[in-house]
């Protein structure tokens, strides 16, 4: 081969490699973007169980608070029911004493009448 032929061959190889370099550069940028996106997705997936665990802790704390409040409300309701029963018995005794002494007690309120009929 002559020197000119060698120069043409090297020039052609250079332009192929130069064009290839541009292609490789673009591919490298795309690969870097894809890798970054994959790393972000992996980080989100890795963080998700921790976020779910935190959500579970909040839910459990909320349930514990609601259970405690519910227990307190049930206790108060029970004490009120006991008080109403005791008061009802006491008023019944007083009404009996009034009648035994010839005094007619006033009619009970409608709510009391309804409770005596239905139990609710």
Long-range contacts (C-beta under 8 A, 24 or more apart in sequence): none
